[in-house]
Amino acid sequence: MTAFPIQTKLYTVDDLINMSVEGKRYELIEGELVEHMPPGDEHGTIASLIAKFIWDFVLLNGIDGRAGVESSHVLALNPDTVRAPDAYYDSIAHTGPLTESVIRAAPELAVEVVSPSEAADDVEGKIRDYLRAGTRIVWVVYPKTQTVHVRTTTMATIIEAAGVLDGGDVLPGFSLSLSDLFTIVDRLKKRP
């Protein structure tokens, strides 16, 4: 019996924009549509807190940029890759003004919060996609160990639970104590 390959459609950024599927969360990875479960409570809380700390710094210092959670960023075209980092920072000079659609640039700072069910290969794939697209810093947050792996194209380091994250050359002067972040998370876990 002769096997014939089945032609599959490669999706584009425009296909993703024009999809209207309530309650579904999609990313494109080299043209393949990938559905993701919405983040869990702890995951979403950590991402939101990190974005809040970044926003506080941006607003306090009059920086022309923005932080957010889960906004789609175009990382590559032909085939198209669109990722939605759990949290991110973009300067307006890098991405332009706020839009109603996808952000047509890689985030300058991408944050991924690792879920218990997430495979290591999937996490590495996200990091690779961000860095190839020009993201300057990727923070990978591990809630269970309360550590953050920091990656750039030239460096990889682990910030332990008592350590401090810094914004590097993306957000000079920004710092976030991991103990401050996880104290809030731990307190919220203990409330009735």
C-alpha positions in Angstrom: 0.0 0.0 0.0 1.3 3.4 -0.9 1.1 6.1 1.7 0.4 9.7 0.7 1.2 12.6 2.9 -1.9 14.5 4.1 -1.6 18.2 3.3 -2.2 20.3 6.4 -3.0 24.0 6.4 -0.3 26.3 7.8 -2.1 29.0 9.6 -1.1 32.7 9.5 -1.2 35.6 11.8 -4.3 36.9 9.9 -6.0 33.5 10.4 -5.4 33.7 14.1 -6.7 37.3 14.3 -9.9 36.3 12.4 -10.7 33.3 14.5 -13.6 33.8 16.9 -13.6 30.9 19.3 -15.0 31.8 22.7 -13.0 30.7 25.7 -10.2 29.2 23.6 -6.6 30.3 23.7 -4.4 29.7 20.7 -0.8 30.2 19.7 0.8 29.6 16.3 4.0 27.6 16.2 5.6 27.6 12.8 2.1 27.8 11.2 0.5 25.1 13.4 -2.4 26.1 15.5 -1.9 25.0 19.1 -4.6 25.3 21.8 -3.6 26.1 25.3 -5.6 25.7 28.5 -6.2 29.0 30.2 -3.7 29.4 33.1 -4.6 28.2 36.6 -5.1 30.4 39.6 -1.6 30.5 41.0 -0.1 30.7 37.5 -2.3 33.7 36.5 -1.7 35.4 39.9 2.1 35.2 39.5 2.0 36.5 35.9 -0.4 39.4 36.9 1.8 40.3 39.9 4.9 40.5 37.8 3.2 42.6 35.2 1.9 44.9 38.1 5.4 45.3 39.5 6.7 46.2 36.0 3.8 48.6 35.4 4.5 50.3 38.8 8.1 50.8 37.8 7.2 52.1 34.3 4.6 54.6 35.6 6.7 55.8 38.6 9.7 56.4 36.3 7.8 57.9 33.3 9.0 55.2 31.0 7.4 55.1 27.6 6.5 51.4 27.6 3.9 48.9 28.8 3.5 45.7 30.6 0.8 43.1 30.1 -0.3 39.5 30.4 -1.0 37.0 27.6 -1.0 39.4 24.7 -0.1 37.7 21.4 3.3 38.7 19.9 4.3 37.8 16.4 7.7 36.2 16.6 8.2 34.9 13.0 6.6 34.9 9.6 6.5 32.2 6.8 5.7 30.0 8.7 4.1 32.2 11.3 4.8 31.9 15.0 2.7 33.8 17.5 3.3 33.4 21.2 1.4 34.9 24.2 3.9 35.3 27.1 2.3 35.0 30.5 3.6 38.5 31.2 5.8 40.9 29.2 7.3 44.3 28.8 7.5 46.3 25.6 8.8 49.8 25.0 6.7 52.0 22.7 9.8 52.6 20.6 10.0 48.9 20.0 6.4 47.9 19.4 4.6 51.2 18.6 1.4 52.4 20.2 -1.2 50.2 21.7 -3.3 48.3 19.2 -6.5 46.3 19.3 -4.8 43.3 17.7 -1.6 41.3 18.0 1.7 42.9 18.7 3.7 42.6 15.6 7.1 42.3 17.4 8.7 40.0 19.9 8.4 41.2 23.5 11.6 42.8 24.8 11.1 41.0 28.1 9.0 37.8 28.2 7.9 36.0 31.3 6.7 32.4 31.3 5.3 30.8 34.5 5.8 27.1 34.3 2.8 24.9 35.1 3.2 21.6 36.8 2.0 19.7 33.7 4.3 21.6 31.3 7.0 19.6 29.6 10.6 20.8 29.7 10.8 20.6 25.9 7.8 22.9 25.6 9.4 25.5 27.9 12.7 25.3 26.0 10.7 25.8 22.7 9.2 29.0 24.0 12.5 30.3 25.2 14.1 29.4 21.8 11.3 31.1 19.9 11.5 34.3 22.0 15.3 34.6 21.7 15.4 33.9 18.0 12.8 36.6 17.5 14.8 39.2 19.3 13.5 39.1 22.9 16.3 40.4 25.0 15.4 38.8 28.3 13.3 35.8 29.2 12.3 35.1 32.8 11.0 31.5 33.4 9.3 31.3 36.8 9.1 28.0 38.6 6.5 28.4 41.3 7.2 25.1 43.1 10.9 26.0 43.8 10.3 29.7 43.8 13.1 30.3 41.4 13.4 32.1 38.1 15.7 31.1 35.3 16.9 34.1 33.4 17.9 33.7 29.7 19.4 35.9 27.1 21.2 35.0 23.9 24.5 35.2 25.8 23.6 34.2 29.4 21.6 31.7 31.5 21.4 32.0 35.2 19.1 30.9 38.1 17.8 33.4 40.6 17.1 31.6 43.9 14.1 32.3 46.2 16.1 34.9 48.2 17.4 36.6 45.1 16.4 39.6 43.1 15.4 39.9 39.4 16.6 42.9 37.5 15.5 44.4 34.3 19.0 44.4 32.7 19.3 46.8 29.8 15.6 46.4 28.9 14.4 48.1 32.1 17.5 49.6 33.8 16.9 50.1 37.5 14.0 47.7 37.8 14.3 45.1 40.5 11.9 42.5 41.9 12.7 40.6 45.1 11.5 37.0 44.7 10.8 36.8 48.4 8.4 39.8 48.0 6.6 38.1 45.1 6.3 34.7 46.6 5.3 36.1 50.1 2.2 37.5 48.4 1.5 34.2 46.6 2.0 32.1 49.8 -0.2 34.5 51.8 -3.0 34.1 49.1 -2.7 30.3 49.3 -3.3 30.3 53.1 -6.4 32.5 53.1 -9.7 30.6 53.7 
